[in-house]
Amino acid sequence: MILITGATGRTGNRAATELAKRGIPVRALVRNPAKAEGLIAAGVQIATGDASDADSVRTALVGVTKMAIILPNGEQQLSLEKKLVDLGVEAGVSHLIKLSSMEALPTAHNATHKMHWASEEHIRASGKAWTMVRPSFYLQNFLSNAYTIKTEGKFYYPFGDKGAAALTDSRDAGYFVAHCLATNGHEGKSYDITSRDRLSFHDVAAVFSQVLGRKIDYVAQDPAAYKAFLGKFLSSQWHLDAVCDIFAEIAAGYVVDVTDTFEKVTGRAPTGLAEFINEHRAVFTP
Ligand SMILES: NC(=O)c1ccc[n+]([C@@H]2O[C@H](COP(=O)([O-])OP(=O)(O)OC[C@H]3O[C@@H](n4cnc5c(N)ncnc54)[C@H](OP(=O)(O)O)[C@@H]3O)[C@@H](O)[C@H]2O)c1
């Protein structure tokens, strides 16, 4: 049995449903069973619980041999992930897979990427087999720009005019997690996965324009003003600071390289920006 956390989210959903599709017994730790209808329909077992509730995690871990740890960014992410690892070890899990980030490095400066690296280190020190799945900037982030792309033909970020990113589809990240759980030879591997697209945000706008057939512009925002705007939607000051620190790094020119790891390991081509926009055309179109 494989246990997946975060399965009602973007990456975990794809990981859990892909495993079920392959006929591999998979269970999801789910906080709100009302969100699990699609998982149940796909054949995923549901264990109701929360990473912060050790008893619920212990129950979910009964009979589990491999665990995928997928949690959202937040102040508690590191302590929750460490707890999941320790409970997995206690339950006799033999292989731990963590959804991390390509920017997670020992030299990372911002809280999110430092946290991912510390969590990876905790897993590597667990004595269990491990695999790190490390995507970059999710294509799905652009769904949060759908409204202004649709209504104004513009999208806004505080990335300056030179900010760029290597792009990964969260569904590919989930598929990759499932692939590492379903096939052999991934122990002790740290996989940086991206699509073939490493683009400035002006280039992203050009791809939107080309696919949608109308002019879409990226409009660089003043970082302080953008932070004040984002603060209306994020309730945690820690999270707001952490996100804006990442934005500042992108604006300062930090960008990772694309890799061909996804295709080499899975044998499938990764989803690129143009394909993603085309698939989601309806949400970007007035
Ligand atoms: N966004 C990017 O560009 C990007 C790039 C690289 C890496 N990443 C990494 O991707 C990860 C997030 O993955 P995602 O985008 O797939 O997440 P997501 O869509 O935000 O979903 C988060 C999932 O975690 C669950 N969850 C939250 N708190 C939990 C708790 N205490 N106990 C159990 N489950 C809990 C949520 O459940 P509910 O449905 O109940 O809320 C949901 O299923 C982060 O670690 C991030 O660093 C993101």
Ligand as a Chemical Component Dictionary entry (heavy atoms), coordinates in Angstrom:
data_LIG
# 
_chem_comp.id                   LIG 
_chem_comp.type                 NON-POLYMER 
_chem_comp.pdbx_formal_charge   0 
_chem_comp.three_letter_code    LIG 
# 
loop_
_chem_comp_atom.comp_id 
_chem_comp_atom.atom_id 
_chem_comp_atom.alt_atom_id 
_chem_comp_atom.type_symbol 
_chem_comp_atom.charge 
_chem_comp_atom.model_Cartn_x 
_chem_comp_atom.model_Cartn_y 
_chem_comp_atom.model_Cartn_z 
_chem_comp_atom.pdbx_ordinal 
LIG N1  N1  N 0  3.584  26.378 -7.126 1  
LIG C1  C1  C 0  4.759  26.177 -7.690 2  
LIG O1  O1  O 0  5.148  26.880 -8.617 3  
LIG C2  C2  C 0  5.646  25.068 -7.149 4  
LIG C3  C3  C 0  6.826  24.779 -7.829 5  
LIG C4  C4  C 0  7.659  23.779 -7.313 6  
LIG C5  C5  C 0  7.293  23.100 -6.158 7  
LIG N2  N2  N 1  6.128  23.410 -5.550 8  
LIG C6  C6  C 0  5.790  22.715 -4.298 9  
LIG O2  O2  O 0  4.547  22.049 -4.416 10 
LIG C7  C7  C 0  4.016  21.869 -3.103 11 
LIG C8  C8  C 0  2.545  22.107 -3.127 12 
LIG O3  O3  O 0  1.958  21.192 -4.010 13 
LIG P1  P1  P 0  0.572  21.507 -4.716 14 
LIG O4  O4  O 0  0.692  22.789 -5.449 15 
LIG O5  O5  O -1 0.164  20.291 -5.439 16 
LIG O6  O6  O 0  -0.354 21.753 -3.432 17 
LIG P2  P2  P 0  -1.835 22.308 -3.362 18 
LIG O7  O7  O 0  -2.538 22.181 -4.679 19 
LIG O8  O8  O 0  -1.783 23.622 -2.674 20 
LIG O9  O9  O 0  -2.509 21.247 -2.379 21 
LIG C9  C9  C 0  -2.076 21.089 -1.052 22 
LIG C10 C10 C 0  -2.588 19.765 -0.536 23 
LIG O10 O10 O 0  -2.079 19.531 0.783  24 
LIG C11 C11 C 0  -3.187 19.262 1.638  25 
LIG N3  N3  N 0  -2.885 19.699 3.014  26 
LIG C12 C12 C 0  -2.671 20.960 3.437  27 
LIG N4  N4  N 0  -2.404 20.973 4.755  28 
LIG C13 C13 C 0  -2.463 19.679 5.162  29 
LIG C14 C14 C 0  -2.312 19.046 6.422  30 
LIG N5  N5  N 0  -2.041 19.725 7.534  31 
LIG N6  N6  N 0  -2.453 17.694 6.495  32 
LIG C15 C15 C 0  -2.740 16.972 5.378  33 
LIG N7  N7  N 0  -2.888 17.521 4.157  34 
LIG C16 C16 C 0  -2.769 18.858 4.051  35 
LIG C17 C17 C 0  -4.349 20.026 1.028  36 
LIG O11 O11 O 0  -5.572 19.528 1.527  37 
LIG P3  P3  P 0  -6.939 20.406 1.454  38 
LIG O12 O12 O 0  -7.530 20.117 0.099  39 
LIG O13 O13 O 0  -7.734 19.859 2.580  40 
LIG O14 O14 O 0  -6.558 21.851 1.635  41 
LIG C18 C18 C 0  -4.112 19.711 -0.457 42 
LIG O15 O15 O 0  -4.517 18.397 -0.763 43 
LIG C19 C19 C 0  4.748  22.840 -2.178 44 
LIG O16 O16 O 0  5.561  22.132 -1.289 45 
LIG C20 C20 C 0  5.555  23.684 -3.149 46 
LIG O17 O17 O 0  6.774  24.147 -2.625 47 
LIG C21 C21 C 0  5.287  24.355 -6.018 48 
# 
loop_
_chem_comp_bond.comp_id 
_chem_comp_bond.atom_id_1 
_chem_comp_bond.atom_id_2 
_chem_comp_bond.value_order 
_chem_comp_bond.pdbx_ordinal 
LIG N1  C1  SING 1  
LIG C1  O1  DOUB 2  
LIG C1  C2  SING 3  
LIG C2  C3  SING 4  
LIG C2  C21 DOUB 5  
LIG C3  C4  DOUB 6  
LIG C4  C5  SING 7  
LIG C5  N2  DOUB 8  
LIG N2  C6  SING 9  
LIG N2  C21 SING 10 
LIG C6  O2  SING 11 
LIG C6  C20 SING 12 
LIG O2  C7  SING 13 
LIG C7  C8  SING 14 
LIG C7  C19 SING 15 
LIG C8  O3  SING 16 
LIG O3  P1  SING 17 
LIG P1  O4  DOUB 18 
LIG P1  O5  SING 19 
LIG P1  O6  SING 20 
LIG O6  P2  SING 21 
LIG P2  O7  DOUB 22 
LIG P2  O8  SING 23 
LIG P2  O9  SING 24 
LIG O9  C9  SING 25 
LIG C9  C10 SING 26 
LIG C10 O10 SING 27 
LIG C10 C18 SING 28 
LIG O10 C11 SING 29 
LIG C11 N3  SING 30 
LIG C11 C17 SING 31 
LIG N3  C12 SING 32 
LIG N3  C16 SING 33 
LIG C12 N4  DOUB 34 
LIG N4  C13 SING 35 
LIG C13 C14 SING 36 
LIG C13 C16 DOUB 37 
LIG C14 N5  SING 38 
LIG C14 N6  DOUB 39 
LIG N6  C15 SING 40 
LIG C15 N7  DOUB 41 
LIG N7  C16 SING 42 
LIG C17 O11 SING 43 
LIG C17 C18 SING 44 
LIG O11 P3  SING 45 
LIG P3  O12 DOUB 46 
LIG P3  O13 SING 47 
LIG P3  O14 SING 48 
LIG C18 O15 SING 49 
LIG C19 O16 SING 50 
LIG C19 C20 SING 51 
LIG C20 O17 SING 52 
# 
